[in-house]
Amino acid sequence: MFTKGQHAAWHHVLGLSELRDGETAIVLGAQGVDTRYRAIALQIARERGAAAAYLEVENANRLPSTALAALRDADFVVDLSHSHDPEIRRLAPYGTRTLVVLEPPEILERMLPCEADKNRVLHAQACIRASKSMRVSTAAGTDFEVELGELSGNCQYGFSDEPGHWDQWPGAFVTTYGNEGSANGTVVIAEGDMIFPQKEYVRSSITLRIEGGYIRAIEGGVDAMLLKATLDSYANPEVFAVSHLGWGLSRNSRWDALGFYDKKDIEGQDGRGHYGNFLFSTGPNLSGGGTRRAPLHLDIPLRDATVWLDDRQMIKTGVVLSPQQRV
């Protein structure tokens, strides 16, 4: 059974996603993946007048052609598997709206999205699209820059209301991809910053030396050693590539949330979307229109960063400066 709060939260988010009478909705699950939201997703979709069905696949990261055909025909998909099959992002031309839902119920309710989140995120995205460079610094020693413009970016605001849009509830942040080979400098992952999918707070500082779009050296103590061992284990140079870059705009996130949950029960949207963070990542760039594939993708939220787009300062030591992006 679901609580009144959960019922109201799902109605709110599917309402923001403009799921309405006469539409077709598919709830996507996968074998071995937690589908605790299957019943409520189907129930709320039907209460909103949609024709809703549950579709389970063996491996969400390798969607069969029959499943893809059904997803293309759907108006709305609630993805409980968080499919990383590149085809899930290629539903856009068919108009399918996709919403990933993974986090525990109390996080979904606490980080309930609103229209203002979308407005702030879209403003940040417009700023990025109008810029030719991004520069990032921190007191811990980060001094990093990258050129922009060749690839597109993505934005997330917690609901999926426009044809072809992919999003995740909860979370609000903006990302982009640097021009191929243009990322250079130093990124310092300080104590207390996070690394995903390890879902860990860093205990000892890690220094990444970046040249020509790739991490060339990893320096530091035990955390640096473990990170290097993880990347080396794939025997694939593309896992060292710089991937998407951006900042968090979630007004209702908690940096300390990761410490309150078992790793298997949390996905990490508090950290990824934390208000004023800088989100650095490694690996593929397919969702930005690039061609790079990689078997590992790391998301690394950094606190207290200062971020420039061209000569415009967007964030100062973790404080969002743009009035249109501030809470």
Secondary structure, DSSP 8 states (H G I E B T S, - for coil): ---HHHHHHHHHHHHHTT--TT-EEEEEEETTS--TTHHHHHHHHHHTT-EEEEEEES-TTS--HHHHHHHHH-SEEEESS----GGGGGGGGGT-EEEEE-S-HHHHHHT---HHHHHHHHHHHHHHHT-SEEEEE-TTS-EEEEE-SSS--EEE-S---STT-EEEES--EEEEE--TT--EEEEEE-TT-EEBTTTEE-SS-EEEEEETTEEEEEEESHHHHHHHHHHHTT--GGGGBEEEEEEE-BTT--GGGGGGS-GGG---HHHHTBTT-EEEEES--GGGT-----S--EEEEESS-EEEETTEEEEETTEE--TTT--
